[in-house]
Amino acid sequence: MLELNGVEHVYPNGTRALNGVTISIGKGMFGLLGPNGAGKSSLMRTIATLQTPTAGSIRFGDIDVLAEPTRLRSTLGYLPQDFGVYPRVSAYDLLDHMVSLKGIANKADRKATVETLLNQTNLWTHRNKAVAGYSGGMRQRFGIAQALIGNPQLIIVDEPTAGLDPEERNRFYNLLVEIGQNVVVILSTHIVEDVADLCPSMAVLAAGRIQLEGAPADLIRRSRGTIWAKTIERDRLEEVKTGYEVISTRLLSGSTIVHILSEKDPGNGFTQVDGGLEDVYLSTLVRSRRPAAPLAA
Ligand SMILES: Nc1ncnc2c1ncn2[C@@H]1O[C@H](COP(=O)(O)OP(=O)(O)OP(=O)(O)O)[C@@H](O)[C@H]1O
């Protein structure tokens, strides 16, 4: 179990990227969903011990992460958002090098580890190719292979499916689901389907705060009665936006279907819809942007 308590991060320029993040994450796939700039990468880097939060505490099992970062690192697999430039060496040699960096010095053990990982990530047939020449999907699978070195109990993948085509994304999903059975896997993303398809539990992060957390199906159920739809002419959209909290618009045969958030029946031709996870996510973002209610005197 990973437990974060009141985690804050203020960058030296004064940007408050994390604002009191408190959450417990158990085994399995956990989706952290949030828009660009929400603080996801800051949170992932903080959990991965690459930066120290300005306040708060983090525990993973019996490890006090801030006091014992080396212990955490020995059980961590991390696939960062941007891996940077790969050298022009074969996938096999690069992985072999990474395995030895992780402290597996014995040649036979190293060989066994490299071969298992290349097979697990379906890269065995491409092992002699340079990673620099891999497709986006192959690179991400290589990223997972290196993240799995040493059987980590905590795996963090930051925005892993950006730029993958549907087939590559699917293959990557299957790989994540397979490894997510017995360890904590945190998947940070702004893509709703990533979470809807993969994660039994999730949270929405916006403006450095956890705005919502739970099981996607429960969150969808709880949103019932708050999402309303109407088909309008496109040129009426601005008018609708001034009167209602619009969460999404979609074009259909020249008309626009607009979804709004409303805790009560808005009337005016809107009908209630059973929203999906995208509606839940977008309405959470709309709520998070509402001005705070004035405190009662
Ligand atoms: N090193 C830094 N110094 C100052 N501000 C930073 C730094 N890194 C991130 N920020 C700011 O902190 C906030 C959160 O950024 P972060 O990258 O964690 O968000 P994110 O949810 O991962 O977004 P994205 O998906 O765009 O990477 C943003 O306002 C960002 O501009």
The ligand as an ORCA input file, in Angstrom:
! r2SCAN-3c Opt
* xyz 0 1
  N      10.613     22.648    -12.449
  C       9.535     23.426    -12.377
  N       9.627     24.713    -11.962
  C       8.541     25.502    -11.878
  N       7.298     25.099    -12.163
  C       7.129     23.839    -12.588
  C       8.240     22.935    -12.716
  N       7.762     21.734    -13.149
  C       6.433     21.882    -13.278
  N       6.042     23.132    -12.949
  C       4.674     23.679    -12.926
  O       3.940     22.919    -11.990
  C       2.606     22.699    -12.454
  C       2.358     21.209    -12.560
  O       3.195     20.661    -13.593
  P       3.292     19.096    -13.906
  O       4.278     18.928    -15.022
  O       3.511     18.368    -12.648
  O       1.822     18.812    -14.426
  P       1.264     17.604    -15.304
  O      -0.081     17.307    -14.779
  O       2.253     16.512    -15.340
  O       1.147     18.262    -16.721
  P       1.664     17.710    -18.136
  O       0.737     16.609    -18.496
  O       1.534     18.928    -18.999
  O       3.097     17.284    -17.913
  C       2.502     23.442    -13.780
  O       1.970     24.714    -13.522
  C       3.938     23.528    -14.246
  O       4.117     24.660    -15.074
*
